Amino acid sequence: MRETRLQVLRAAIRFGLPLAGLVVIGHAVVISVGGDIERWQFALGALLIGLSFAARLVPRSAR
C-alpha cells in the first residue's frame, strides 16, 4: 500500500509539475502576444518544470 502511494506521488511530481509548467508558460506566451509580458509567469513555469527533478527524491520501494 505504501509503495503504491509512493509510486503515485512520484508520477504526480514527475509528470504533473512539468505539465502545469507548460500550461503556465503557454498562458504567459499568449498574454505576451498582446504586449503585456509577465516575467513572473515565465519564472513560475520554469520553476514548476525544474521541480519535476524532485521526483528523484521520493524513495523507491525496497523490494
PDB file with SEQRES, HELIX, SHEET and CRYST1 records, atoms N, CA, C and O in Angstrom:
SEQRES   1 A   63  MET ARG GLU THR ARG LEU GLN VAL LEU ARG ALA ALA ILE          
SEQRES   2 A   63  ARG PHE GLY LEU PRO LEU ALA GLY LEU VAL VAL ILE GLY          
SEQRES   3 A   63  HIS ALA VAL VAL ILE SER VAL GLY GLY ASP ILE GLU ARG          
SEQRES   4 A   63  TRP GLN PHE ALA LEU GLY ALA LEU LEU ILE GLY LEU SER          
SEQRES   5 A   63  PHE ALA ALA ARG LEU VAL PRO ARG SER ALA ARG                  
HELIX    1 AA1 ARG A    2  ALA A   11  1                                  10    
HELIX    2 AA2 ALA A   12  GLY A   16  3                                   5    
HELIX    3 AA3 LEU A   17  VAL A   33  1                                  17    
HELIX    4 AA4 ARG A   39  GLY A   50  1                                  12    
HELIX    5 AA5 LEU A   51  LEU A   57  5                                   7    
CRYST1    1.000    1.000    1.000  90.00  90.00  90.00 P 1           1          
ATOM      1  N   MET A   1       0.827  -1.187   0.000  1.00  0.00           N  
ATOM      2  CA  MET A   1       0.000   0.000   0.000  1.00  0.00           C  
ATOM      3  C   MET A   1       0.875   1.257   0.000  1.00  0.00           C  
ATOM      4  O   MET A   1       0.628   2.201  -0.751  1.00  0.00           O  
ATOM      5  N   ARG A   2       1.904   1.251   0.859  1.00  0.00           N  
ATOM      6  CA  ARG A   2       2.799   2.401   0.920  1.00  0.00           C  
ATOM      7  C   ARG A   2       3.557   2.571  -0.389  1.00  0.00           C  
ATOM      8  O   ARG A   2       3.781   3.691  -0.848  1.00  0.00           O  
ATOM      9  N   GLU A   3       3.948   1.454  -0.983  1.00  0.00           N  
ATOM     10  CA  GLU A   3       4.685   1.511  -2.246  1.00  0.00           C  
ATOM     11  C   GLU A   3       3.827   2.122  -3.346  1.00  0.00           C  
ATOM     12  O   GLU A   3       4.321   2.875  -4.185  1.00  0.00           O  
ATOM     13  N   THR A   4       2.541   1.791  -3.336  1.00  0.00           N  
ATOM     14  CA  THR A   4       1.641   2.343  -4.341  1.00  0.00           C  
ATOM     15  C   THR A   4       1.513   3.851  -4.183  1.00  0.00           C  
ATOM     16  O   THR A   4       1.515   4.589  -5.169  1.00  0.00           O  
ATOM     17  N   ARG A   5       1.402   4.304  -2.937  1.00  0.00           N  
ATOM     18  CA  ARG A   5       1.310   5.752  -2.701  1.00  0.00           C  
ATOM     19  C   ARG A   5       2.573   6.474  -3.148  1.00  0.00           C  
ATOM     20  O   ARG A   5       2.501   7.569  -3.706  1.00  0.00           O  
ATOM     21  N   LEU A   6       3.718   5.872  -2.907  1.00  0.00           N  
ATOM     22  CA  LEU A   6       4.971   6.493  -3.338  1.00  0.00           C  
ATOM     23  C   LEU A   6       5.073   6.535  -4.854  1.00  0.00           C  
ATOM     24  O   LEU A   6       5.576   7.508  -5.416  1.00  0.00           O  
ATOM     25  N   GLN A   7       4.604   5.494  -5.517  1.00  0.00           N  
ATOM     26  CA  GLN A   7       4.631   5.483  -6.978  1.00  0.00           C  
ATOM     27  C   GLN A   7       3.703   6.547  -7.539  1.00  0.00           C  
ATOM     28  O   GLN A   7       4.041   7.212  -8.518  1.00  0.00           O  
ATOM     29  N   VAL A   8       2.531   6.712  -6.927  1.00  0.00           N  
ATOM     30  CA  VAL A   8       1.589   7.745  -7.374  1.00  0.00           C  
ATOM     31  C   VAL A   8       2.180   9.132  -7.137  1.00  0.00           C  
ATOM     32  O   VAL A   8       2.073  10.011  -7.992  1.00  0.00           O  
ATOM     33  N   LEU A   9       2.804   9.327  -5.975  1.00  0.00           N  
ATOM     34  CA  LEU A   9       3.440  10.617  -5.671  1.00  0.00           C  
ATOM     35  C   LEU A   9       4.558  10.916  -6.658  1.00  0.00           C  
ATOM     36  O   LEU A   9       4.680  12.036  -7.155  1.00  0.00           O  
ATOM     37  N   ARG A  10       5.368   9.909  -6.935  1.00  0.00           N  
ATOM     38  CA  ARG A  10       6.469  10.092  -7.875  1.00  0.00           C  
ATOM     39  C   ARG A  10       5.945  10.456  -9.274  1.00  0.00           C  
ATOM     40  O   ARG A  10       6.481  11.350  -9.929  1.00  0.00           O  
ATOM     41  N   ALA A  11       4.901   9.760  -9.719  1.00  0.00           N  
ATOM     42  CA  ALA A  11       4.328  10.041 -11.042  1.00  0.00           C  
ATOM     43  C   ALA A  11       3.713  11.430 -11.096  1.00  0.00           C  
ATOM     44  O   ALA A  11       3.834  12.128 -12.103  1.00  0.00           O  
ATOM     45  N   ALA A  12       3.052  11.836 -10.013  1.00  0.00           N  
ATOM     46  CA  ALA A  12       2.443  13.173  -9.983  1.00  0.00           C  
ATOM     47  C   ALA A  12       3.511  14.257 -10.063  1.00  0.00           C  
ATOM     48  O   ALA A  12       3.347  15.251 -10.770  1.00  0.00           O  
ATOM     49  N   ILE A  13       4.603  14.059  -9.336  1.00  0.00           N  
ATOM     50  CA  ILE A  13       5.683  15.051  -9.375  1.00  0.00           C  
ATOM     51  C   ILE A  13       6.376  15.025 -10.731  1.00  0.00           C  
ATOM     52  O   ILE A  13       6.707  16.068 -11.295  1.00  0.00           O  
ATOM     53  N   ARG A  14       6.585  13.837 -11.237  1.00  0.00           N  
ATOM     54  CA  ARG A  14       7.361  13.702 -12.472  1.00  0.00           C  
ATOM     55  C   ARG A  14       6.615  14.203 -13.709  1.00  0.00           C  
ATOM     56  O   ARG A  14       7.219  14.781 -14.612  1.00  0.00           O  
ATOM     57  N   PHE A  15       5.307  13.981 -13.744  1.00  0.00           N  
ATOM     58  CA  PHE A  15       4.548  14.345 -14.943  1.00  0.00           C  
ATOM     59  C   PHE A  15       3.588  15.515 -14.726  1.00  0.00           C  
ATOM     60  O   PHE A  15       3.313  16.268 -15.660  1.00  0.00           O  
ATOM     61  N   GLY A  16       3.083  15.673 -13.521  1.00  0.00           N  
ATOM     62  CA  GLY A  16       2.122  16.736 -13.254  1.00  0.00           C  
ATOM     63  C   GLY A  16       2.750  18.119 -13.219  1.00  0.00           C  
ATOM     64  O   GLY A  16       2.208  19.065 -13.789  1.00  0.00           O  
ATOM     65  N   LEU A  17       3.891  18.238 -12.551  1.00  0.00           N  
ATOM     66  CA  LEU A  17       4.531  19.546 -12.452  1.00  0.00           C  
ATOM     67  C   LEU A  17       5.025  20.085 -13.803  1.00  0.00           C  
ATOM     68  O   LEU A  17       4.818  21.262 -14.097  1.00  0.00           O  
ATOM     69  N   PRO A  18       5.672  19.249 -14.632  1.00  0.00           N  
ATOM     70  CA  PRO A  18       6.064  19.793 -15.940  1.00  0.00           C  
ATOM     71  C   PRO A  18       4.867  20.176 -16.801  1.00  0.00           C  
ATOM     72  O   PRO A  18       4.920  21.150 -17.552  1.00  0.00           O  
ATOM     73  N   LEU A  19       3.790  19.407 -16.688  1.00  0.00           N  
ATOM     74  CA  LEU A  19       2.582  19.745 -17.454  1.00  0.00           C  
ATOM     75  C   LEU A  19       2.013  21.074 -16.979  1.00  0.00           C  
ATOM     76  O   LEU A  19       1.625  21.910 -17.795  1.00  0.00           O  
ATOM     77  N   ALA A  20       1.961  21.273 -15.673  1.00  0.00           N  
ATOM     78  CA  ALA A  20       1.487  22.555 -15.136  1.00  0.00           C  
ATOM     79  C   ALA A  20       2.420  23.694 -15.552  1.00  0.00           C  
ATOM     80  O   ALA A  20       1.960  24.796 -15.849  1.00  0.00           O  
ATOM     81  N   GLY A  21       3.729  23.429 -15.575  1.00  0.00           N  
ATOM     82  CA  GLY A  21       4.685  24.446 -16.012  1.00  0.00           C  
ATOM     83  C   GLY A  21       4.483  24.839 -17.462  1.00  0.00           C  
ATOM     84  O   GLY A  21       4.568  26.015 -17.815  1.00  0.00           O  
ATOM     85  N   LEU A  22       4.215  23.845 -18.300  1.00  0.00           N  
ATOM     86  CA  LEU A  22       3.961  24.152 -19.711  1.00  0.00           C  
ATOM     87  C   LEU A  22       2.684  24.959 -19.883  1.00  0.00           C  
ATOM     88  O   LEU A  22       2.624  25.849 -20.731  1.00  0.00           O  
ATOM     89  N   VAL A  23       1.671  24.660 -19.094  1.00  0.00           N  
ATOM     90  CA  VAL A  23       0.417  25.419 -19.170  1.00  0.00           C  
ATOM     91  C   VAL A  23       0.657  26.869 -18.753  1.00  0.00           C  
ATOM     92  O   VAL A  23       0.158  27.792 -19.396  1.00  0.00           O  
ATOM     93  N   VAL A  24       1.417  27.067 -17.683  1.00  0.00           N  
ATOM     94  CA  VAL A  24       1.696  28.427 -17.201  1.00  0.00           C  
ATOM     95  C   VAL A  24       2.522  29.193 -18.236  1.00  0.00           C  
ATOM     96  O   VAL A  24       2.232  30.355 -18.521  1.00  0.00           O  
ATOM     97  N   ILE A  25       3.535  28.558 -18.791  1.00  0.00           N  
ATOM     98  CA  ILE A  25       4.352  29.225 -19.809  1.00  0.00           C  
ATOM     99  C   ILE A  25       3.524  29.508 -21.060  1.00  0.00           C  
ATOM    100  O   ILE A  25       3.651  30.575 -21.660  1.00  0.00           O  
ATOM    101  N   GLY A  26       2.688  28.570 -21.451  1.00  0.00           N  
ATOM    102  CA  GLY A  26       1.816  28.790 -22.611  1.00  0.00           C  
ATOM    103  C   GLY A  26       0.886  29.960 -22.391  1.00  0.00           C  
ATOM    104  O   GLY A  26       0.671  30.763 -23.299  1.00  0.00           O  
ATOM    105  N   HIS A  27       0.334  30.067 -21.203  1.00  0.00           N  
ATOM    106  CA  HIS A  27      -0.539  31.198 -20.882  1.00  0.00           C  
ATOM    107  C   HIS A  27       0.241  32.507 -20.927  1.00  0.00           C  
ATOM    108  O   HIS A  27      -0.265  33.515 -21.422  1.00  0.00           O  
ATOM    109  N   ALA A  28       1.464  32.497 -20.416  1.00  0.00           N  
ATOM    110  CA  ALA A  28       2.294  33.701 -20.441  1.00  0.00           C  
ATOM    111  C   ALA A  28       2.633  34.110 -21.871  1.00  0.00           C  
ATOM    112  O   ALA A  28       2.691  35.299 -22.185  1.00  0.00           O  
ATOM    113  N   VAL A  29       2.854  33.124 -22.734  1.00  0.00           N  
ATOM    114  CA  VAL A  29       3.151  33.433 -24.141  1.00  0.00           C  
ATOM    115  C   VAL A  29       1.938  34.062 -24.812  1.00  0.00           C  
ATOM    116  O   VAL A  29       2.071  35.031 -25.560  1.00  0.00           O  
ATOM    117  N   VAL A  30       0.768  33.519 -24.549  1.00  0.00           N  
ATOM    118  CA  VAL A  30      -0.456  34.074 -25.151  1.00  0.00           C  
ATOM    119  C   VAL A  30      -0.677  35.506 -24.682  1.00  0.00           C  
ATOM    120  O   VAL A  30      -1.037  36.373 -25.478  1.00  0.00           O  
ATOM    121  N   ILE A  31      -0.465  35.755 -23.402  1.00  0.00           N  
ATOM    122  CA  ILE A  31      -0.631  37.117 -22.875  1.00  0.00           C  
ATOM    123  C   ILE A  31       0.427  38.055 -23.441  1.00  0.00           C  
ATOM    124  O   ILE A  31       0.138  39.220 -23.715  1.00  0.00           O  
ATOM    125  N   SER A  32       1.653  37.558 -23.620  1.00  0.00           N  
ATOM    126  CA  SER A  32       2.735  38.428 -24.087  1.00  0.00           C  
ATOM    127  C   SER A  32       2.561  38.827 -25.544  1.00  0.00           C  
ATOM    128  O   SER A  32       3.164  39.806 -25.982  1.00  0.00           O  
ATOM    129  N   VAL A  33       1.757  38.099 -26.304  1.00  0.00           N  
ATOM    130  CA  VAL A  33       1.496  38.483 -27.694  1.00  0.00           C  
ATOM    131  C   VAL A  33       0.809  39.843 -27.733  1.00  0.00           C  
ATOM    132  O   VAL A  33       1.034  40.630 -28.653  1.00  0.00           O  
ATOM    133  N   GLY A  34      -0.021  40.118 -26.743  1.00  0.00           N  
ATOM    134  CA  GLY A  34      -0.702  41.406 -26.664  1.00  0.00           C  
ATOM    135  C   GLY A  34       0.189  42.519 -26.144  1.00  0.00           C  
ATOM    136  O   GLY A  34      -0.231  43.676 -26.113  1.00  0.00           O  
ATOM    137  N   GLY A  35       1.405  42.200 -25.737  1.00  0.00           N  
ATOM    138  CA  GLY A  35       2.344  43.214 -25.287  1.00  0.00           C  
ATOM    139  C   GLY A  35       2.513  43.278 -23.781  1.00  0.00           C  
ATOM    140  O   GLY A  35       3.371  44.010 -23.288  1.00  0.00           O  
ATOM    141  N   ASP A  36       1.714  42.529 -23.044  1.00  0.00           N  
ATOM    142  CA  ASP A  36       1.794  42.546 -21.585  1.00  0.00           C  
ATOM    143  C   ASP A  36       2.634  41.356 -21.127  1.00  0.00           C  
ATOM    144  O   ASP A  36       2.107  40.268 -20.895  1.00  0.00           O  
ATOM    145  N   ILE A  37       3.946  41.570 -20.998  1.00  0.00           N  
ATOM    146  CA  ILE A  37       4.861  40.481 -20.646  1.00  0.00           C  
ATOM    147  C   ILE A  37       4.910  40.359 -19.127  1.00  0.00           C  
ATOM    148  O   ILE A  37       5.284  41.296 -18.422  1.00  0.00           O  
ATOM    149  N   GLU A  38       4.529  39.198 -18.650  1.00  0.00           N  
ATOM    150  CA  GLU A  38       4.566  38.891 -17.217  1.00  0.00           C  
ATOM    151  C   GLU A  38       5.745  37.961 -16.964  1.00  0.00           C  
ATOM    152  O   GLU A  38       5.633  36.747 -17.135  1.00  0.00           O  
ATOM    153  N   ARG A  39       6.861  38.526 -16.561  1.00  0.00           N  
ATOM    154  CA  ARG A  39       8.076  37.720 -16.369  1.00  0.00           C  
ATOM    155  C   ARG A  39       7.917  36.702 -15.244  1.00  0.00           C  
ATOM    156  O   ARG A  39       8.525  35.632 -15.288  1.00  0.00           O  
ATOM    157  N   TRP A  40       7.116  37.022 -14.248  1.00  0.00           N  
ATOM    158  CA  TRP A  40       6.945  36.096 -13.131  1.00  0.00           C  
ATOM    159  C   TRP A  40       6.239  34.820 -13.577  1.00  0.00           C  
ATOM    160  O   TRP A  40       6.463  33.757 -12.999  1.00  0.00           O  
ATOM    161  N   GLN A  41       5.385  34.914 -14.601  1.00  0.00           N  
ATOM    162  CA  GLN A  41       4.724  33.706 -15.093  1.00  0.00           C  
ATOM    163  C   GLN A  41       5.720  32.793 -15.803  1.00  0.00           C  
ATOM    164  O   GLN A  41       5.657  31.572 -15.655  1.00  0.00           O  
ATOM    165  N   PHE A  42       6.618  33.365 -16.555  1.00  0.00           N  
ATOM    166  CA  PHE A  42       7.664  32.562 -17.190  1.00  0.00           C  
ATOM    167  C   PHE A  42       8.544  31.905 -16.125  1.00  0.00           C  
ATOM    168  O   PHE A  42       8.916  30.738 -16.249  1.00  0.00           O  
ATOM    169  N   ALA A  43       8.873  32.670 -15.073  1.00  0.00           N  
ATOM    170  CA  ALA A  43       9.700  32.134 -13.996  1.00  0.00           C  
ATOM    171  C   ALA A  43       8.971  31.020 -13.240  1.00  0.00           C  
ATOM    172  O   ALA A  43       9.576  30.006 -12.891  1.00  0.00           O  
ATOM    173  N   LEU A  44       7.686  31.207 -12.991  1.00  0.00           N  
ATOM    174  CA  LEU A  44       6.903  30.181 -12.308  1.00  0.00           C  
ATOM    175  C   LEU A  44       6.826  28.912 -13.142  1.00  0.00           C  
ATOM    176  O   LEU A  44       6.954  27.810 -12.608  1.00  0.00           O  
ATOM    177  N   GLY A  45       6.621  29.052 -14.434  1.00  0.00           N  
ATOM    178  CA  GLY A  45       6.580  27.882 -15.313  1.00  0.00           C  
ATOM    179  C   GLY A  45       7.907  27.136 -15.322  1.00  0.00           C  
ATOM    180  O   GLY A  45       7.939  25.906 -15.285  1.00  0.00           O  
ATOM    181  N   ALA A  46       8.995  27.886 -15.373  1.00  0.00           N  
ATOM    182  CA  ALA A  46      10.315  27.251 -15.350  1.00  0.00           C  
ATOM    183  C   ALA A  46      10.565  26.572 -14.003  1.00  0.00           C  
ATOM    184  O   ALA A  46      11.173  25.504 -13.949  1.00  0.00           O  
ATOM    185  N   LEU A  47      10.104  27.182 -12.929  1.00  0.00           N  
ATOM    186  CA  LEU A  47      10.258  26.581 -11.605  1.00  0.00           C  
ATOM    187  C   LEU A  47       9.476  25.273 -11.504  1.00  0.00           C  
ATOM    188  O   LEU A  47       9.980  24.290 -10.963  1.00  0.00           O  
ATOM    189  N   LEU A  48       8.262  25.257 -12.015  1.00  0.00           N  
ATOM    190  CA  LEU A  48       7.452  24.036 -11.977  1.00  0.00           C  
ATOM    191  C   LEU A  48       8.097  22.924 -12.797  1.00  0.00           C  
ATOM    192  O   LEU A  48       8.093  21.761 -12.392  1.00  0.00           O  
ATOM    193  N   ILE A  49       8.640  23.281 -13.929  1.00  0.00           N  
ATOM    194  CA  ILE A  49       9.323  22.272 -14.748  1.00  0.00           C  
ATOM    195  C   ILE A  49      10.573  21.783 -14.025  1.00  0.00           C  
ATOM    196  O   ILE A  49      10.864  20.587 -14.026  1.00  0.00           O  
ATOM    197  N   GLY A  50      11.304  22.691 -13.417  1.00  0.00           N  
ATOM    198  CA  GLY A  50      12.504  22.306 -12.687  1.00  0.00           C  
ATOM    199  C   GLY A  50      12.212  21.445 -11.466  1.00  0.00           C  
ATOM    200  O   GLY A  50      13.023  20.596 -11.096  1.00  0.00           O  
ATOM    201  N   LEU A  51      11.063  21.659 -10.841  1.00  0.00           N  
ATOM    202  CA  LEU A  51      10.697  20.861  -9.670  1.00  0.00           C  
ATOM    203  C   LEU A  51      10.406  19.405 -10.012  1.00  0.00           C  
ATOM    204  O   LEU A  51      10.332  18.559  -9.120  1.00  0.00           O  
ATOM    205  N   SER A  52      10.244  19.114 -11.286  1.00  0.00           N  
ATOM    206  CA  SER A  52       9.986  17.722 -11.663  1.00  0.00           C  
ATOM    207  C   SER A  52      11.188  16.839 -11.334  1.00  0.00           C  
ATOM    208  O   SER A  52      11.054  15.621 -11.219  1.00  0.00           O  
ATOM    209  N   PHE A  53      12.344  17.446 -11.186  1.00  0.00           N  
ATOM    210  CA  PHE A  53      13.515  16.671 -10.790  1.00  0.00           C  
ATOM    211  C   PHE A  53      13.427  16.238  -9.326  1.00  0.00           C  
ATOM    212  O   PHE A  53      14.196  15.383  -8.887  1.00  0.00           O  
ATOM    213  N   ALA A  54      12.504  16.816  -8.577  1.00  0.00           N  
ATOM    214  CA  ALA A  54      12.305  16.408  -7.189  1.00  0.00           C  
ATOM    215  C   ALA A  54      11.730  15.000  -7.091  1.00  0.00           C  
ATOM    216  O   ALA A  54      11.742  14.410  -6.011  1.00  0.00           O  
ATOM    217  N   ALA A  55      11.238  14.463  -8.167  1.00  0.00           N  
ATOM    218  CA  ALA A  55      10.724  13.096  -8.160  1.00  0.00           C  
ATOM    219  C   ALA A  55      11.830  12.109  -7.817  1.00  0.00           C  
ATOM    220  O   ALA A  55      11.557  11.013  -7.329  1.00  0.00           O  
ATOM    221  N   ARG A  56      13.048  12.486  -8.066  1.00  0.00           N  
ATOM    222  CA  ARG A  56      14.163  11.607  -7.724  1.00  0.00           C  
ATOM    223  C   ARG A  56      14.372  11.517  -6.220  1.00  0.00           C  
ATOM    224  O   ARG A  56      15.038  10.598  -5.745  1.00  0.00           O  
ATOM    225  N   LEU A  57      13.812  12.458  -5.462  1.00  0.00           N  
ATOM    226  CA  LEU A  57      13.957  12.444  -4.017  1.00  0.00           C  
ATOM    227  C   LEU A  57      12.973  11.509  -3.336  1.00  0.00           C  
ATOM    228  O   LEU A  57      13.165  11.138  -2.178  1.00  0.00           O  
ATOM    229  N   VAL A  58      11.911  11.123  -4.052  1.00  0.00           N  
ATOM    230  CA  VAL A  58      10.932  10.195  -3.496  1.00  0.00           C  
ATOM    231  C   VAL A  58      11.570   8.813  -3.478  1.00  0.00           C  
ATOM    232  O   VAL A  58      12.020   8.331  -4.517  1.00  0.00           O  
ATOM    233  N   PRO A  59      11.616   8.170  -2.321  1.00  0.00           N  
ATOM    234  CA  PRO A  59      12.302   6.874  -2.250  1.00  0.00           C  
ATOM    235  C   PRO A  59      11.605   5.797  -3.061  1.00  0.00           C  
ATOM    236  O   PRO A  59      10.377   5.745  -3.137  1.00  0.00           O  
ATOM    237  N   ARG A  60      12.402   4.952  -3.656  1.00  0.00           N  
ATOM    238  CA  ARG A  60      11.847   3.805  -4.384  1.00  0.00           C  
ATOM    239  C   ARG A  60      11.482   2.727  -3.390  1.00  0.00           C  
ATOM    240  O   ARG A  60      12.013   2.673  -2.281  1.00  0.00           O  
ATOM    241  N   SER A  61      10.584   1.887  -3.797  1.00  0.00           N  
ATOM    242  CA  SER A  61      10.188   0.793  -2.900  1.00  0.00           C  
ATOM    243  C   SER A  61      11.346  -0.210  -2.781  1.00  0.00           C  
ATOM    244  O   SER A  61      11.994  -0.551  -3.770  1.00  0.00           O  
ATOM    245  N   ALA A  62      11.581  -0.660  -1.584  1.00  0.00           N  
ATOM    246  CA  ALA A  62      12.669  -1.614  -1.321  1.00  0.00           C  
ATOM    247  C   ALA A  62      12.098  -3.034  -1.422  1.00  0.00           C  
ATOM    248  O   ALA A  62      11.587  -3.585  -0.447  1.00  0.00           O  
ATOM    249  N   ARG A  63      12.196  -3.593  -2.589  1.00  0.00           N  
ATOM    250  CA  ARG A  63      11.650  -4.948  -2.800  1.00  0.00           C  
ATOM    251  C   ARG A  63      12.680  -5.971  -2.498  1.00  0.00           C  
ATOM    252  O   ARG A  63      12.415  -7.168  -2.615  1.00  0.00           O  
TER     253      ARG A  63                                                      
END                                                                             
